[in-house]
Every structure is written in structure tokens, then in C-alpha cells.
Amino acid sequence: MAERRAKVTTEVGIQARPATVFVATAGESRTDVQIAKPGGELHDAKSILAVLTLDVRSGDEIVLTGDDEAVLDRLVDLVSGDFDTGGADIGDIDEA
């Protein structure tokens, strides 16, 4: 089983909309993908409730495990970047 560690750099961490993108990406794997905080309990990365329950915030480190290394790499890119929002800050709310 492969493992990746990543520091979450997005302003809002893995909350609400970013969690939806994260879970959808994890769901692309045909095998189990798990997420945890270092030293913490593993959670199903394909479950929105499991991911939100971790309460991952900006600056937190996460550990990803699974057999699908391509998906793990994409998840690392997501949490280390802008969650594929084209550079937009996903924490911005359109108040129009």
C-alpha cells in the first residue's frame, strides 16, 4: 500500500466545497483510499462525512494511503494547490 503525506495549503482546508472535490477525486480509484492526520485513525477518503469529520484546516498535514498511486498523487496536488478552481480562492463567496 502506498502512502503520501501532504500539507494542506488552501485557505479553508478540506471543508465543504473542497471536500466535495476531494471525495470525488478519491472516488475515481477502484481501490480503497484512506485519509488521516499523522498518528490518527484512518478514514475512508471516499466518504464526505468521514473527510469532514477529520476537520482538516489550512496548515494541517494529512496522510493518504491506498493502492492507486495516480489518485494519491492527484489528491496531494489538490490539497497543496487550489482544488482545481482555476486559481480562484474556493473560500470566496459570491455575494451578488
N, C-alpha and C positions, 0 to 999 in steps of 0.2 A: 504494500500500500504506500502510495506517495504522500508526501507532506509538503505543504507550503506555509510559510509564515509571512504575514504582511502587516504593515502599519496602515491603519485607516486614516487617510488624509483628507477626505471630504469633510466639509464644514459640519454637516449634520450626521455624520457617521453612517450607520446602516439602519436608518429609521424610515418608516412609511414608504415613500416612492422609491428610494434607493433599495430598500429591502425587497420590493416587488421585482426590480430588475435583477437583483442578486439571486433570488429564488428561481426566477425564470431561467437564468443562465445555468444555475446548478441543475435544474430540471432537464437540461439538454443532455446530461450524462445518462447512460443506460445502467450505470452502477451507482452505488451509494456514494454520496458526498457528505462529509460532516464538517461542522464548524465548532470551534471552541475558543475560549480565551485561554492563554497559556496556563497550564496546570488545572484547567477547569474541565467540566464534564462535556463530552461530545454531544452535539445536537445535529439533527437532520437538516442539512443546508437546503433541502428542497421544500421545507415546511416554513411558511411565512410566520406562523405562530412561534415556532422554535427559534427562528432568527430574531424576531422582535423581542422575545423573552431574554435573549442574551444582552440586550441594551448596549449595543456596541456604539461607542461615541468616537468622535474625532480624536485621533491620537492613540486610541487603543490598538493593541496588537491582537491579531487573530491567528488561529492555526486552522488550516484547511487540510483535510485528508480524503483520499479516495484513490481509485484506480485509473480514472480518466485524467491524465496529466494535462491534456489540452484544456479541459474545462477548469481545472485548478488554476492554470495559467491565466485564463480569461477572468476568473474571479479575482485573482490578485491584481490584474490590470484595473478591474472595476473599482476595487476599494482603494487603490493607490492613485486613481485618477478622478474622473468626473462622472462616472457611471454612464458613459456614452451619451451624454446630453448635448453633444456638440459644443462643449466648452461652457454651457450655461450653468449657473450655480443652481443645483437642484433644490437648494434651500429657499430660493426666491419664490415668492407667492405673487401671482398676478392679481393685483387689487382692482383691476378695471371692471 
